[in-house]
Amino acid sequence: MQIAGHLARQFVCVQTLCCADLPSVNVVARALFGRYPKGVEPKTPPLFNDDPPASGGYRLEDQIGYVLRRVTQRHLSLFSEMIPDVTTTQFAVLARLAELGPQSQNHLGRATAMDGATIKGVVDRLVRQGLVQTSADSQDRRRLTIGLSPAGQALFAARIAAATRVSTRTLGPLTPAERAQLLDLLSRLT
């Protein structure tokens, strides 16, 4: 089976660059899925081993932050290709507002895992695009309430299917069971 890449040693390459000769991919497979791909034996120490390699080397390909960044880059590329209207963070705000209704900027930031400065910038851009509306809170005039505008509601509704396809394509090289396991494991890290 070949999906969005080449078949490398009984598993599908999911990295942007060829990873056929990167032993860390085997280690990641073992760490994430509890097994090595069929017929593949590890070439490096297990991922997340606190002890440095005997050689004292540091392999970037074995670092979780690097692997996550590579996956994020792939996901962002797919997202911008399929949903060019907004960024992933802007879409997250639209999704939370569609789900929860109008929110204070502070609550919206927490609901989308964004700090105060980031959520303010995202909301400001969405206001300029006409996708959200702001109003003073009825109980606390100092607090700003953000809600979807009619244009924001329409854009979000029109892009739900594309957003689902982005996630499907991002996780495409994995089986349904591996997708569920990966999402479960990653949720434990948040």
MARBA-3410 file (N, C-alpha, C, O; in Angstrom, 1 decimal):
190
0.8,-1.2,0.0,0.0,0.0,0.0,0.9,1.2,0.0,1.9,1.3,0.7 ~ 0.5,2.2,-0.8,1.3,3.4,-0.9,0.4,4.6,-0.8,-0.5,4.8,-1.6 ~ 0.6,5.5,0.2,-0.2,6.7,0.5,0.7,7.9,0.6,1.6,7.9,1.4 ~ 0.5,8.9,-0.2,1.2,10.2,-0.1,2.6,10.0,0.2,3.1,10.7,1.1 ~ 3.3,9.2,-0.5,4.7,9.0,-0.3,5.1,7.6,-0.8,4.4,7.0,-1.5
6.2,7.2,-0.4,6.7,5.9,-0.9,6.6,4.8,0.2,6.5,5.2,1.4 ~ 6.6,3.6,-0.2,6.6,2.5,0.8,8.0,2.3,1.1,8.9,2.0,0.3 ~ 8.4,2.4,2.4,9.7,2.3,2.9,9.8,1.3,4.0,9.3,1.4,5.1 ~ 10.5,0.1,3.6,10.7,-0.9,4.6,9.4,-1.3,5.3,9.3,-1.4,6.6 ~ 8.3,-1.6,4.6,7.0,-2.0,5.1,6.2,-1.0,5.8,5.3,-1.3,6.5
6.6,0.3,5.7,5.7,1.3,6.3,5.7,2.5,5.3,6.7,2.6,4.5 ~ 4.7,3.4,5.4,4.6,4.5,4.5,5.3,5.7,5.0,5.2,6.0,6.2 ~ 6.1,6.3,4.2,6.8,7.5,4.6,5.8,8.6,4.7,5.0,8.9,3.8 ~ 5.8,9.3,5.9,4.8,10.3,6.2,5.5,11.7,6.3,4.9,12.7,6.7 ~ 6.8,11.7,6.1,7.5,13.0,6.3,7.6,13.7,4.9,7.6,13.1,3.9
7.8,15.0,5.0,7.9,15.8,3.8,9.1,15.4,3.0,9.0,15.2,1.7 ~ 10.2,15.2,3.6,11.4,14.7,2.9,11.5,13.2,3.1,10.9,12.6,4.0 ~ 12.2,12.5,2.2,12.3,11.1,2.3,12.9,10.6,3.6,13.9,11.2,4.1 ~ 12.2,9.6,4.2,12.7,9.2,5.5,13.1,7.7,5.4,13.3,7.1,6.5 ~ 13.3,7.2,4.3,13.6,5.7,4.1,14.8,5.3,4.9,14.9,4.2,5.4
15.8,6.2,5.1,17.0,5.9,5.8,17.1,6.5,7.2,18.2,6.5,7.7 ~ 16.0,7.0,7.7,16.0,7.6,9.0,15.6,6.5,10.0,14.4,6.2,10.1 ~ 16.5,6.0,10.8,16.1,5.0,11.8,15.1,5.5,12.8,14.4,4.7,13.5 ~ 15.1,6.8,13.0,14.2,7.4,14.0,12.7,7.2,13.7,11.9,7.1,14.6 ~ 12.4,7.0,12.4,11.0,6.7,12.1,10.6,5.4,12.7,9.5,5.3,13.1
11.5,4.4,12.7,11.2,3.1,13.3,10.9,3.3,14.8,10.0,2.7,15.3 ~ 11.8,4.1,15.4,11.6,4.3,16.8,10.3,5.1,17.1,9.6,4.7,18.1 ~ 10.0,6.0,16.3,8.7,6.8,16.5,7.5,5.8,16.4,6.6,5.8,17.2 ~ 7.6,4.9,15.4,6.5,3.9,15.2,6.4,3.1,16.4,5.3,2.8,16.9 ~ 7.5,2.6,17.0,7.5,1.8,18.2,6.9,2.6,19.3,6.1,2.1,20.1
7.3,3.8,19.5,6.9,4.7,20.6,5.4,5.0,20.5,4.7,4.9,21.5 ~ 4.9,5.2,19.3,3.5,5.6,19.2,2.6,4.4,19.1,1.5,4.5,19.6 ~ 3.0,3.4,18.5,2.1,2.3,18.2,2.4,1.0,18.9,1.7,0.0,18.7 ~ 3.4,1.0,19.7,3.8,-0.2,20.5,4.4,-1.3,19.7,4.5,-2.4,20.3 ~ 4.8,-1.1,18.5,5.4,-2.1,17.7,6.3,-1.4,16.6,6.1,-0.3,16.3
7.2,-2.2,16.1,7.9,-1.8,14.9,7.2,-2.2,13.7,6.4,-3.2,13.7 ~ 7.3,-1.6,12.6,6.7,-2.0,11.3,7.2,-3.4,11.0,8.3,-3.8,11.4 ~ 6.4,-4.2,10.3,6.7,-5.6,10.0,8.1,-5.7,9.4,8.4,-5.1,8.4 ~ 8.9,-6.6,10.0,10.2,-6.9,9.4,11.3,-5.8,9.7,12.4,-5.9,9.2 ~ 11.0,-4.8,10.5,11.9,-3.8,10.8,12.4,-3.8,12.2,11.5,-3.9,13.1
13.6,-3.8,12.5,14.2,-3.8,13.8,14.7,-2.4,14.1,15.1,-1.7,13.2 ~ 14.7,-2.0,15.4,15.2,-0.6,15.7,16.7,-0.5,15.4,17.5,-1.4,15.5 ~ 17.1,0.7,15.0,18.5,1.0,14.7,19.0,2.0,15.8,20.2,2.3,15.8 ~ 18.1,2.6,16.6,18.6,3.6,17.6,17.9,3.2,18.9,17.0,2.4,18.9 ~ 18.4,3.7,20.0,17.8,3.5,21.3,16.4,3.9,21.3,16.0,4.8,20.5
15.5,3.4,22.2,14.1,3.8,22.2,14.0,5.3,22.4,14.8,6.0,23.1 ~ 13.0,5.9,21.7,12.7,7.3,21.8,12.3,7.6,23.3,11.7,6.7,23.9 ~ 12.6,8.7,23.8,12.2,9.2,25.1,13.1,8.5,26.2,12.7,8.6,27.4 ~ 14.2,8.0,25.8,15.1,7.4,26.8,15.9,8.6,27.3,16.5,9.4,26.6 ~ 15.9,8.7,28.7,16.5,9.9,29.3,18.0,9.8,29.3,18.7,10.8,29.4
18.6,8.6,29.0,20.0,8.5,29.0,20.5,8.9,27.6,19.9,8.4,26.6 ~ 21.5,9.7,27.5,22.0,10.1,26.2,22.7,8.8,25.5,23.2,7.9,26.2 ~ 22.7,8.8,24.2,23.4,7.7,23.5,24.8,7.6,23.9,25.4,8.6,24.3 ~ 25.3,6.4,23.9,26.7,6.1,24.3,27.7,7.0,23.6,28.7,7.4,24.1 ~ 27.4,7.3,22.3,28.3,8.2,21.5,28.2,9.7,22.0,29.0,10.5,21.6
27.2,10.0,22.8,27.0,11.3,23.3,26.4,12.2,22.3,26.3,13.4,22.5 ~ 25.9,11.7,21.1,25.3,12.4,20.1,23.9,12.8,20.3,23.2,12.3,21.2 ~ 23.5,13.8,19.6,22.1,14.3,19.7,21.5,14.2,18.3,22.0,14.8,17.3 ~ 20.5,13.4,18.1,19.9,13.3,16.8,18.6,14.0,16.8,17.6,13.7,17.5 ~ 18.5,15.1,16.0,17.3,15.9,15.9,16.1,15.1,15.5,15.0,15.3,16.0
16.3,14.1,14.6,15.2,13.3,14.1,14.5,12.4,15.3,13.4,12.0,15.1 ~ 15.3,12.3,16.4,14.7,11.5,17.5,14.0,12.4,18.5,13.6,11.8,19.5 ~ 13.9,13.6,18.3,13.3,14.5,19.3,11.9,14.8,19.0,11.5,15.1,17.9 ~ 11.0,14.6,20.0,9.6,14.7,19.9,9.2,16.1,19.3,8.3,16.2,18.5 ~ 9.8,17.1,19.7,9.5,18.5,19.2,9.7,18.6,17.8,8.9,19.2,17.0
10.8,18.0,17.3,11.1,18.1,15.9,10.0,17.3,15.1,9.6,17.7,14.0 ~ 9.7,16.1,15.5,8.8,15.2,14.8,7.4,15.9,14.8,6.7,16.0,13.8 ~ 7.0,16.5,16.0,5.7,17.2,16.0,5.7,18.4,15.1,4.7,18.7,14.4 ~ 6.8,19.1,15.0,6.9,20.3,14.1,6.7,19.9,12.7,6.1,20.5,11.9 ~ 7.3,18.7,12.3,7.2,18.2,10.9,5.8,17.9,10.6,5.3,18.2,9.5
5.1,17.2,11.5,3.7,16.9,11.3,2.9,18.1,11.2,2.0,18.2,10.4 ~ 3.2,19.1,12.1,2.4,20.4,12.1,2.6,21.1,10.7,1.7,21.6,10.2 ~ 3.8,21.1,10.2,4.1,21.8,9.0,3.3,21.1,7.8,2.7,21.8,7.0 ~ 3.2,19.8,7.9,2.4,19.1,6.8,1.0,19.4,7.0,0.3,19.7,6.0 ~ 0.5,19.4,8.2,-0.9,19.8,8.5,-1.3,21.2,8.0,-2.3,21.4,7.4
-0.4,22.1,8.4,-0.6,23.5,8.0,-0.6,23.7,6.5,-1.4,24.5,5.9 ~ 0.2,23.0,5.8,0.3,23.0,4.3,-1.0,22.5,3.7,-1.6,23.2,2.8 ~ -1.5,21.4,4.2,-2.8,20.9,3.8,-3.9,21.8,4.1,-4.8,22.1,3.2 ~ -3.9,22.4,5.3,-5.0,23.4,5.7,-5.0,24.6,4.7,-6.1,25.0,4.2 ~ -3.8,25.2,4.5,-3.8,26.4,3.7,-4.2,26.1,2.2,-4.7,27.0,1.5
-3.9,24.9,1.8,-4.3,24.5,0.4,-5.8,24.3,0.3,-6.4,24.7,-0.7 ~ -6.4,23.8,1.4,-7.9,23.4,1.3,-8.8,24.5,1.9,-9.9,24.6,1.5 ~ -8.2,25.4,2.8,-9.0,26.4,3.4,-8.2,27.7,3.3,-7.6,28.1,4.3 ~ -8.1,28.4,2.2,-7.2,29.5,2.0,-7.7,30.8,2.7,-7.0,31.8,2.8 ~ -9.0,30.8,3.1,-9.7,32.0,3.6,-9.1,32.5,4.9,-9.0,33.7,5.2
-8.8,31.5,5.8,-8.3,31.8,7.1,-7.2,30.9,7.6,-6.9,29.9,6.9 ~ -6.5,31.3,8.6,-5.5,30.5,9.2,-6.1,29.4,10.1,-7.3,29.4,10.4 ~ -5.3,28.5,10.5,-5.7,27.4,11.5,-6.2,28.0,12.8,-7.2,27.6,13.3 ~ -5.5,29.0,13.3,-5.9,29.6,14.6,-7.2,30.4,14.4,-8.0,30.4,15.3 ~ -7.3,31.1,13.3,-8.6,31.8,13.0,-9.7,30.8,12.9,-10.8,31.1,13.4
-9.5,29.7,12.2,-10.6,28.7,12.1,-10.9,28.1,13.4,-12.1,27.8,13.7 ~ -9.9,27.9,14.3,-10.2,27.4,15.6,-11.1,28.3,16.4,-12.0,27.9,17.1 ~ -10.9,29.6,16.3,-11.8,30.6,16.9,-13.2,30.5,16.4,-14.2,30.5,17.1 ~ -13.3,30.5,15.0,-14.6,30.3,14.4,-15.3,29.0,14.9,-16.5,29.1,15.2 ~ -14.6,28.0,15.0,-15.2,26.7,15.4,-15.6,26.7,16.9,-16.7,26.3,17.2
-14.8,27.3,17.8,-15.2,27.4,19.2,-16.5,28.4,19.3,-17.4,28.1,20.1 ~ -16.5,29.5,18.6,-17.7,30.3,18.7,-18.9,29.6,18.1,-20.0,29.8,18.7 ~ -18.8,28.9,17.1,-19.9,28.1,16.5,-20.4,27.1,17.6,-21.6,26.8,17.7 ~ -19.4,26.5,18.3,-19.8,25.5,19.3,-20.4,26.1,20.6,-21.4,25.6,21.1 ~ -19.7,27.2,21.1,-20.1,27.7,22.4,-20.9,28.9,22.4,-21.5,29.3,23.4
-21.0,29.6,21.3,-21.7,30.9,21.2,-20.8,32.0,21.6,-19.6,31.8,21.9 ~ -21.3,33.2,21.7,-20.5,34.4,22.1,-19.7,34.1,23.4,-20.3,33.6,24.4 ~ -18.5,34.6,23.4,-17.6,34.4,24.6,-16.8,35.6,24.8,-16.6,36.4,24.0 ~ -16.4,35.8,26.1,-15.4,36.9,26.4,-14.1,36.5,25.7,-13.9,35.3,25.4 ~ -13.3,37.5,25.4,-12.0,37.2,24.8,-11.2,36.3,25.6,-10.5,35.5,25.1
-11.2,36.5,26.9,-10.4,35.7,27.9,-10.9,34.2,27.8,-10.0,33.4,27.7 ~ -12.2,34.0,27.9,-12.7,32.6,27.8,-12.4,32.0,26.4,-12.1,30.8,26.3 ~ -12.5,32.8,25.4,-12.3,32.3,24.0,-10.8,31.9,23.9,-10.5,30.9,23.3 ~ -9.9,32.7,24.4,-8.5,32.3,24.4,-8.2,31.0,25.1,-7.5,30.2,24.6 ~ -8.8,30.8,26.3,-8.6,29.5,27.0,-9.2,28.4,26.2,-8.7,27.3,26.2
-10.4,28.6,25.6,-11.1,27.5,24.9,-10.3,27.1,23.6,-10.6,26.0,23.1 ~ -9.5,28.0,23.1,-8.7,27.7,21.9,-7.2,27.5,22.2,-6.4,27.4,21.2 ~ -6.9,27.5,23.4,-5.5,27.3,23.9,-4.5,28.3,23.3,-3.4,28.1,22.9 ~ -5.0,29.6,23.4,-4.2,30.7,23.0,-4.0,31.7,24.2,-4.9,31.9,25.0 ~ -2.8,32.3,24.3,-2.6,33.3,25.3,-3.3,34.6,25.0,-3.8,34.7,23.9
-3.3,35.5,25.9,-4.0,36.7,25.7,-3.6,37.5,24.5,-4.5,38.1,23.8 ~ -2.3,37.7,24.3,-1.8,38.5,23.2,-2.2,37.8,21.8,-2.6,38.5,20.9 ~ -2.1,36.5,21.8,-2.4,35.8,20.5,-3.9,35.9,20.2,-4.3,36.2,19.1 ~ -4.8,35.6,21.2,-6.2,35.7,20.9,-6.6,37.1,20.5,-7.5,37.2,19.7 ~ -6.0,38.1,21.1,-6.4,39.5,20.8,-6.0,39.7,19.3,-6.8,40.3,18.6
-4.8,39.3,18.9,-4.4,39.5,17.5,-5.3,38.7,16.5,-5.7,39.3,15.4 ~ -5.7,37.5,16.9,-6.5,36.7,16.0,-7.9,37.3,15.9,-8.5,37.4,14.8 ~ -8.5,37.7,17.0,-9.8,38.4,17.0,-9.8,39.7,16.2,-10.7,39.9,15.4 ~ -8.7,40.5,16.4,-8.6,41.7,15.6,-8.6,41.5,14.1,-9.3,42.2,13.4 ~ -7.9,40.4,13.7,-7.9,40.1,12.2,-9.2,39.6,11.8,-9.7,39.9,10.7
-9.9,38.8,12.6,-11.2,38.3,12.2,-12.3,39.4,12.2,-13.2,39.4,11.4 ~ -12.1,40.4,13.1,-13.0,41.6,13.0,-12.8,42.3,11.7,-13.8,42.7,11.0 ~ -11.5,42.6,11.3,-11.2,43.3,10.1,-11.8,42.5,8.9,-12.2,43.1,7.9 ~ -11.8,41.2,8.9,-12.3,40.4,7.8,-13.9,40.3,7.9,-14.5,39.8,6.9 ~ -14.5,40.8,8.9,-15.9,40.8,9.1,-16.5,39.4,9.5,-17.6,39.1,9.2
-15.6,38.6,10.1,-16.0,37.2,10.4,-16.5,37.1,11.9,-17.2,36.1,12.2 ~ -16.1,38.0,12.7,-16.6,38.1,14.1,-17.1,39.5,14.4,-16.6,40.5,13.8 ~ -17.9,39.6,15.4,-18.3,40.9,15.9,-18.0,41.0,17.4,-18.0,40.0,18.1 ~ -17.7,42.2,17.9,-17.4,42.4,19.3,-18.5,43.3,19.8,-19.0,44.2,19.2 ~ -18.7,43.1,21.1,-19.6,44.0,21.8,-19.2,44.1,23.3,-18.6,43.1,23.8
-19.6,45.1,24.0,-19.3,45.2,25.4,-20.2,44.2,26.1,-21.4,44.0,25.8 ~ -19.7,43.5,27.1,-20.4,42.6,27.9,-21.5,43.3,28.7,-21.3,44.4,29.2 ~ -22.7,42.7,28.7,-23.9,43.4,29.4,-23.7,43.5,30.9,-24.3,44.4,31.5 ~ -22.9,42.6,31.5,-22.7,42.6,32.9,-21.5,43.3,33.4,-21.3,43.8,34.5 ~ -20.5,43.4,32.5,-19.2,44.1,32.8,-18.8,44.8,31.5,-18.2,44.2,30.6
-19.0,46.1,31.4,-18.7,46.9,30.2,-17.3,46.9,29.9,-16.9,47.3,28.8 ~ -16.4,46.5,30.8,-14.9,46.5,30.5,-14.6,45.3,29.7,-13.5,45.2,29.0 ~ -15.4,44.3,29.7,-15.1,43.0,29.1,-15.7,43.0,27.7,-16.8,43.5,27.4 ~ -15.0,42.5,26.7,-15.4,42.4,25.3,-16.0,41.0,25.1,-15.4,40.0,25.5 ~ -17.1,40.9,24.4,-17.7,39.7,24.1,-17.6,39.5,22.5,-17.8,40.4,21.8
-17.1,38.3,22.1,-16.9,38.1,20.7,-17.9,37.0,20.3,-18.2,36.0,20.9 ~ -18.5,37.3,19.1,-19.5,36.3,18.5,-19.3,36.2,17.0,-18.7,37.1,16.4 ~ -19.8,35.2,16.4,-19.7,35.1,14.9,-20.6,36.1,14.3,-21.7,36.3,14.7 ~ -20.1,36.7,13.2,-21.0,37.5,12.4,-21.7,36.6,11.4,-21.3,35.4,11.3 ~ -22.7,37.1,10.7,-23.3,36.2,9.7,-22.3,35.7,8.6,-22.4,34.5,8.2
-21.4,36.5,8.3,-20.3,36.1,7.3,-19.4,35.0,7.9,-19.0,34.1,7.3 ~ -19.1,35.1,9.2,-18.3,34.1,9.9,-19.1,32.8,10.0,-18.5,31.7,9.9 ~ -20.4,32.9,10.3,-21.2,31.7,10.4,-21.2,31.0,9.0,-21.1,29.7,9.0 ~ -21.4,31.8,8.0,-21.5,31.2,6.6,-20.1,30.6,6.2,-20.1,29.5,5.7 ~ -19.0,31.3,6.5,-17.7,30.7,6.2,-17.4,29.4,6.9,-17.0,28.4,6.3
-17.7,29.4,8.2,-17.5,28.2,9.0,-18.3,27.1,8.5,-17.8,26.0,8.3 ~ -19.6,27.3,8.3,-20.5,26.2,7.8,-20.0,25.7,6.4,-20.0,24.5,6.1 ~ -19.5,26.6,5.6,-19.0,26.2,4.2,-17.7,25.4,4.3,-17.4,24.7,3.3 ~ -16.9,25.6,5.3,-15.6,25.0,5.4,-15.5,23.8,6.3,-14.4,23.2,6.5 ~ -16.6,23.4,7.0,-16.5,22.2,7.9,-16.1,21.0,7.2,-15.2,20.3,7.7
-16.6,20.7,6.0,-16.2,19.5,5.3,-14.8,19.5,4.9,-14.1,18.5,5.0 ~ -14.3,20.7,4.5,-12.9,20.8,4.1,-12.0,20.6,5.3,-10.9,20.0,5.2 ~ -12.4,21.1,6.4,-11.6,21.0,7.7,-11.5,19.5,8.1,-10.4,19.1,8.6 ~ -12.6,18.8,7.9,-12.6,17.4,8.2,-11.6,16.7,7.3,-10.9,15.7,7.7 ~ -11.6,17.0,6.0,-10.7,16.4,5.0,-9.3,16.7,5.4,-8.4,15.8,5.1
-9.0,17.9,5.9,-7.6,18.2,6.2,-7.1,17.2,7.3,-6.0,16.7,7.2 ~ -7.9,17.0,8.3,-7.6,16.1,9.4,-7.4,14.7,8.8,-6.5,14.0,9.2 ~ -8.3,14.3,8.0,-8.3,13.0,7.4,-7.0,12.8,6.6,-6.3,11.7,6.6 ~ -6.6,13.8,5.8,-5.4,13.7,5.0,-4.2,13.7,5.9,-3.2,13.1,5.6 ~ -4.2,14.5,6.9,-3.0,14.6,7.8,-2.8,13.2,8.4,-1.6,12.8,8.5
-3.8,12.5,8.8,-3.7,11.2,9.4,-3.8,10.1,8.4,-3.8,8.9,8.8 ~ -3.9,10.4,7.2,-4.1,9.4,6.1,-3.2,8.2,6.1,-3.7,7.1,5.8 ~ -1.9,8.4,6.4,-1.0,7.2,6.4,-1.3,6.2,7.5,-0.7,5.1,7.5 ~ -2.1,6.5,8.5,-2.4,5.6,9.6,-3.7,4.9,9.4,-4.6,5.3,8.7 ~ -3.7,3.7,10.0,-5.0,3.0,10.1,-6.0,3.7,11.0,-5.5,4.5,11.8
-7.3,3.4,10.9,-8.2,4.0,11.9,-7.8,3.7,13.3,-7.9,4.7,14.2 ~ -7.4,2.5,13.7,-7.0,2.3,15.0,-5.7,3.1,15.4,-5.7,3.6,16.6 ~ -4.8,3.2,14.5,-3.6,4.0,14.8,-3.9,5.5,15.0,-3.4,6.2,15.8 ~ -4.9,6.0,14.2,-5.3,7.4,14.3,-5.9,7.6,15.7,-5.5,8.6,16.4 ~ -6.8,6.7,16.1,-7.4,6.9,17.5,-6.3,6.8,18.5,-6.3,7.6,19.5
-5.4,5.9,18.4,-4.3,5.7,19.4,-3.4,7.0,19.4,-3.1,7.5,20.5 ~ -3.1,7.5,18.3,-2.2,8.7,18.2,-2.9,9.9,18.9,-2.3,10.6,19.7 ~ -4.2,10.1,18.5,-4.9,11.2,19.1,-5.0,11.0,20.6,-4.9,12.0,21.4 ~ -5.2,9.8,21.1,-5.3,9.6,22.5,-3.9,9.8,23.2,-3.9,10.5,24.2 ~ -2.9,9.3,22.6,-1.5,9.6,23.2,-1.2,11.1,23.2,-0.7,11.6,24.2
-1.5,11.8,22.1,-1.1,13.2,22.1,-2.0,14.0,23.1,-1.5,14.9,23.7 ~ -3.2,13.6,23.3,-4.1,14.3,24.2,-3.6,14.1,25.7,-3.8,15.0,26.5 ~ -2.9,13.1,25.9,-2.3,12.9,27.3,-1.1,13.9,27.5,-0.7,14.1,28.7 ~ -0.5,14.4,26.5,0.6,15.3,26.6,0.2,16.8,26.8,1.0,17.6,27.0 ~ -1.1,17.0,26.6,-1.6,18.4,26.8,-2.0,18.8,28.2,-2.4,19.9,28.4
END
